[in-house]
């Protein structure tokens, strides 16, 4: 490790230096209990497509985004932007544009193999969740850094970094009592246009957030067991 007096420089040119990191070690019994509780709670997480119009505490959404923004990223470039869409008119525009793209996809653009995989889940081109859910986040990935003078610097491992952040976002929302849905209309260029995002940003996902509707139903899915997903060598 470089000496504490030596200055490091981040990819974007801002200086930083290493600092000590010595968190308190959790007793093994407490660690096991927390892990078991977390596993049980996360196993209750479901993707919701039918939302109650009841408002959610906006600060919960902000805190979940703050949790997501702690995700690791390539070269610590943090290549993400989260847009909380509150304007009902803008949300209606997003839904209308998304449904136009989805109609083309479900009419054959996706291909028969993909459509066959979706049929058991029961999805279609109607995306009521985009306007029904009380909160809507649009996640953008920053393909490169764009300085105020127009300077560009390439970002690395963008897909991986933003994917990890979104996973942490979903976990934070679920553990805070909210439901969410990952929606990825394809193509998603209309989101940059509707939300007037800069040219270095590319839409990654649309995430409606809220409480499940009183009559909400979800597919009776079965997750793979631990033995099916974990290989120990």
N, C-alpha and C positions, 0 to 999 in steps of 0.2 A: 504494500500500500504506500502511495506517495506520502511524504511528510505533510502534516496538517498545514504547514505554511505554503505548500505548493498549490497553485490555483489550477483547477481544471476548467475546460471550456465546453459547454454543451454544443450540440449540433447547430443550434440557432445563434450561437455566439454569446449567450449570456454566461457570465462566469459563475461557477459554483465550486465548492470544495467538499471533500468527504467529511462526514461527521460520525461520531460514535453511535452505534446501534446495539444496545444491550437490554432488550425487553426482559421483563421478569419471566422466568421459566414457570409455566403452569404445572402444578402437581399432576402426576399421571392420572390419578383418580378423577380429578376435575376435567382433565382433557378427554378422557374416555366418556364421561357423562355428557359433556358438551357435544362431542362428535356424534354420539348416539342420538341426542336430541335433534341436532341439525339434520342428520340423515332422515329421521322420522318426519320432521317438518318439511323438508324439501321433497320427500316422497309424496306429499299432499299437493304439490304444485301441479296445476293443470293449465293448459292453454284455454282461454275463454273467448268465445266469439259473441256472446250475448251479455251485454252489460246493462246494469241498472243506471238510470240517469242521475242517481244520487251523487252529489258532489263529493270529492275526496279532499282531504287536507292537502293543499298545494305544497306545503312545506315538506310533507312526506315524499312527494315526487322530487322536489329539489334535493332533499337529503339522499335519495336513492341515486340521483345523477351524480352527486358529490361522491358517493361510494363507488360508482362506476368509474369515475375519473381517477380513482386511486389504482386502477389496473396497471399492470406492467405493460410497457410498450417498447418497441424497438428503438434503441438509443435514447430512450426517455423522450421521444418526440411528441407523445400524447396527441396522435393525429385524429382527434375526434371533435365533433361539435354536436351538441344536443339542442334541438329547437323545440321548445314547449309551445304548441299552437293553441292559443286561447280564443282567437277570433272565430266565431261561428261561421262567418261568411267564408273565411279562408279554409276552414275545415270542410265546408260543403264543396268548395272548388277542388280540394284534394280528393274527396270521395268521388266526385264526378269524373275526374281525370283517371283515378285508379280503376273505376268500374269500366271505363272505355277500354283501358289496356287489358283488364281481366276478361272482358267479353271476347276480345281477339284471342286471348290465350286459351280460354275454355272452348272456343269454336275451332280449335285445332292447332294453334301456334305452339302449344306445349308439346305436342306429339302424343300418340296414343299410349305409349308406355308410361309417361308421366301422368297423364289423365287417369289411367287405370290405377296408379298408386294413390291418387287423391280420392277416388270414388268412395272407398270405405269410410273416409273421414266426413264425407258429405259436404264439402265446400263447393261454392259456385262463385259466379262473378258479382253477386250482390254483397256489398261490404258495408252493412249497416253499422258495424262497430266503429267505423271512422267518424261517424257523427253521433252515435249513441253514447259512447264512453265519455265520461266527464273530463278526461285528460288525454292529450295526444302528444306523443313525443316523436320527432323525426330525427333519426341519427344519421349524421353525415361523416364520411371519412375524408380526411385531408390528404390528398395524393401527394402534395408537396407543401412546404411552408411558403407563405407569401408575405414578404415584408412590406412595410408601409411605402417603401420606395419602389415596389414592384420586384424586388429581389426574390428569386426562387431557390429553394433548396429541397432536394428530393427527400421524401420520407421513406423509411424502410419498414418492412413487415407490417404494412398498414392493415391488410385484411385480418391478420392474426391479432394485432393489437386491438382493433375495434371489436372484433368478435369476442375477445376476452372481456372487454369492457361491457358489452351488451349482456353477456352471461352474468357478470356481477350485478348489473342493473336489474335483471330479472330476479335474481336471488334476493336483492335488497327489497324490491317491491313485494315479493311473496312473503318474506319474513316480517314485513311491515303491515301485512294484512290486505294487500291489494292484489288484484288479478291483472294479467296482461296478455297480449297477443303479439307475436312477431309477424308482421305483414310485409311481404316483399313483392309488390307488383313489379312486373317486368315488361318493358323497361321502366326505370324510375326517373328519367330525366325531367319529367314534369314537376317533380318535387323541388328541384333547384330553381325552376322558373317561377313556380307559385310562391315559394318562400324567399325568392331573390337572394340566393346564396352565391358567394363568390365562385369564380371559375375553378379554383383549386379544390373545391369540395364536391364529392360525389355521394348521392344518397345511398345509404346502407340498409336501412330498415325503417318501417313505420310501426310505432308501438302504441296502440290504444291501452289506456290504463283506467281501472275503476273497480267497482264491486260486481260480482256476478249478478245477473238479473234473477228475480225471484223464481222464474221458470227456466233458468239456465240448465242446459244439458250438455254433457261432453261425451265424446266417444268412450266406450268401455275398453280402454287400451291396457295393455300389460307391458310393463317395462322389462327389459332384460335383467336377469339376476346378476348379482355381483360376480358369480363364477363365469358368467358369459362375457363380461366386459373387462375382467381383470386377469392378467396373466402374470404370474409370479415366477421369476427365474432364479 
